[in-house]
Amino acid sequence: MKTLEIKGKELRYLDTGHGFPILFGHSYLWDHKMWAPQIHHLSKSYRCIVPDLWGHGQSDALPRENNDLSDIADDMMTLMRHLKLDDQFAIIGLSVGGMWAAELAYKHPLSIKSIVLMNTFLGEEPPANKAQFLMMFNAIEKLGFIPENIIQQIVPGFFSIHTQENNKTLVEEFTTHLKNKSLDISSLIRLGKMIFERQNRMNLLDAFSEVDIPTLIITGSEDCYRPTQEGELMAQRLPTAQFVEVISAGHISSLDQPLQINKLLDEFFRLQLVKERLWYFE
């Protein structure tokens, strides 16, 4: 992976493929490997820029200057400027990746030519969700690691029933990852609070509804963290958005149903980029 220093910290990222640039944003508690099927497929036609979020994967801890998701969006724009790709690119963001992606698009609507929001929600966090996760964060912060009882609560929510039954290796690898005592707990807690307290700054759904960017919203039919009702609500509120429900996909739909996701991304980007005469395909 390549490295860029931002705010005195090292952000690690993949830069692979050739073509129109796409910036990827992965889920909380994951890293760039969550996008492996999409990188393999899309890098044949696109330049894929895939960072590890602060405190995740190989990137350094969350910079102390970062106080909300808007700051993360700024960091990602710094990355794209460094690569001289900031004048026009697309974004695919899943979960928190979709949240900071929307922040970035809101700030730079002329640079973002299309955006895919997967398994995410830009509106206010439901109070029950917020209370549940803040309670978990407080417990984890006191212990300095993620305890077994919390791991057993959160892991099933990331995957569809089909994946839990037929890809036990993936589920076990993620479970083992969360048990790793070397996880950057401080960064994870700070980022987790940014996610679930995001409405304290502004309602991103209201702000993003003013942005005229072609948008594809994807939600898994079995996503219990970001249910399909949220995706449908966003599509109703965003004038340029279309909504697709992916059957038998949970929160990490990129790994739950990679073939379906790849097909949706392929069709969406080809349509939008050809329509705007930004890229030509053989």
N, C-alpha and C positions, 0 to 999 in steps of 0.2 A: 504494500500500500504506500501511497505517497503522503507527504506531510506538508502542512502549512501552519506556520505559527500565527495565532490570532490571540491578542490580549495576553501574550506571554505563555500561552498554552498551545500544545500541538494537536491539531485536528488531522486525523488520518482519513484518507479517502481512496477509493478506486477511481481510475480514469481509464475506461476501456471502450473499444469500438470506434467507429467513424460515422459521421453523419450529423444530423441535427441533434443538438445537445438536450439531454434529459437529466434533470437533477432528481435524485431519489431521497425520500425521507422515511426511515424505518420506525418501527413501533418502540415504545417504552419497553425496556428490559431485553431488547434484542440488539442486533447490529446489522452490518451490511449483508451478512450471509442469509438473512431473511429474504433477500431479493435474488438469490442464486438462480432460480428458474427464469426470472424475467431478464436478468443480466445476460444469461446465456442466449436467450432468444432475441432480445432487442438490440444487443450490441452488434448484431449482424447488419443493422440498418441505421443505428443511432450511436452517438457518443454518450455513454452512460457515466455520469458523475455520481458516485455513491459514497457519501461520508458516513463514518461512525459518529453518532451523536455524542456530545460531551458526556463523559462518565460511562460510556458504553464501548464495547469492543476494544479497539486499540487506541482510541482517542484519549487525551488527558481529561482531568477532572473539569467539571463545569466552572468556567471563570467566575471569580467572585463578583465581577462587574455585572454579570447576567442576573437580572431580576425577574424576567418574564419571557414568554415565548417570542415576543417582538425582538428581544435581544438575540435570540437564537436565529431568527429570520435574518437579522443583520449580519450575523456571522456567516450564514450560508451565502448571502449576496457578496460578502468579502471573498469567499472562495471562488464564486463565479467571476468576479472581477479579476482575481489573480490569474484565472485561466483564460481571461479575455473572452468570456462567453456571456457576459452580462447584458448584451444588447438584445438578444432574443434566445429564449430557451423554454422548454416545457418542464413541468414538475409532476412527479408521482409521489404522493405522501399518504402513508398509512398510520392511523391512530394519531399520536402526537406529531408524526411526520406530516400529516394532513393539516394539523392546526398551525404549525409554523409555516407550512407552505402557503396557507391562506393569508397569513400575516404578511409574508413576503410579496405575494401577488397584490395585496391591498396597497402596499407601499410602492410597488413598482409595476403597475398595470401595463405599461407599455413594453416591458421586457418579457413578461410571461405571456406566451402565445397560446398555451392551453394548459389545463391542470386536471389531474385526476385525484380525487379525494376518496380514499379507501378506508372503510371501517373506522370512520371518524365522525366527529360532531362539532360544529362551529358555534352552536348555541350555548346557553347557560347549562352548566352541569346540574343534572337532577339532584336535589338536596340529599336524597337517600344515598346516591352514589358517592357524593362528596363526603358525607359523614362516615361512610363505611371505609373509604380509602384513607381519609385523614387519620382515622383510628388505627388502621394498619401501619401507616407511616410513623405514627408516634410510638407504636410498639417496637417496630424495627429500629427506629432511632435509638431507643433506650438500650436495646440488646446489642446493636452494632452489627447485626446480621439478620437474614430473613429466616425466621423459625419454621420448623416443619409444618406446624398447623396452618400457617399463612400460605406456605407454598402449596399445600394440598387444597387450599381454598381457591387460589388464583390460577393455577395451571390449567384445569379443565376449561376455564373460560376462554382460553386462547385458541382452542381447537374444536373442530366439529366432532360429533360422535363417530363418524366414519374414520377420521384420522386417529382418534383415541383407540379405536378397535383394530385398525389395519396398519397403522404406522407407529407402533409403540416405541420404536427407536427414536423417532423425532420427539415424542413426548418425554421420553426418559432423558434425552440429551438436554432438553430445556429445563427439566426438573433438576438435573445435576448442575447445570449452569447456575441456577438460583441458589443452590446450596454452597456455592463457592465462597469461602470466607474472605477471598481477596476482592470481592466486588466493592466498587466505590460507593459505599452506602451513603455517604454524605451527599454526593452528586445525585444519586437516585432519589433521595428524600427531597432535596431542593427542587429537582425537576418534577417529581410527582406532585408536589404542592403547586408548582406553576400550572400544571395541567388541570388539576381539579379546583383550583381557585382562580382560573383564568377570567371568569366573569367579573372579578373585582376590578379589572382594568377597563374593559369595554366588551360589549357584545359583538363578537367577531362576525356572527351571522348577519347582523344588521349592517355592519361595515362592508362585508364582502358582497352583500347583495347589490351594492352600488358599483361593483366592478364588472365590466363587460368583457369577460374572458370565457371562451368555450370550456365547459366544465363537465367532467364525467364523474358521477358519484356511484361508488360500488359498495355494497354492504352484503355480508354473508348472511344467509337465511338462519344460521345457527349462532350468530354473533350475540352473545348475551351481554357483552360490555358496551357495544354500540349497536343496538337493535335496528331492524329495518325501518321502524317508524321514524327514527332520527334521520336516516338517509332520505326517506320520502319527504319529510318536513323540509330538509335543506333544498331538495329539488323544487319544491313548491315555492320557496322563497327566493331562489336564485334564477333570474330570468334566462340565463344561457345554459342551464344545467339539464342533464339527462340522468335518470336514475336506473341502475341495474341491480337486481337482487341475484346473487350467485347461490345456487342451491348447494346444500351440503358443504357450506364453508362457514368456518367460525371467524374469530377475530383476525387471525393471521391467514387471510384468504390467499395470499401469495404462495403459501406452502400447502394449504388445504386443498385448493383447486387450481394448481398452476396452469394447466392447459386452458381452462376457461378464462382465467385472468389474462394470460398471454394473448388469447384471441381477442378479448375485449380491448386491450391496450393497442394491439396492432391495428384494429379497425378504427379506433378513435383517432389515433395519431395520424394515420394515413389520410383519413378524411379531412381532418383539420389542417394539416400541413399542406396538402395538395390544394385545398380550397383557398388557403391564404397565399399560395405560391411561394411557400417558404422552403419546400423541399420536393425533390422529384424522385420517384422510385422506378426502378427498372422492372 
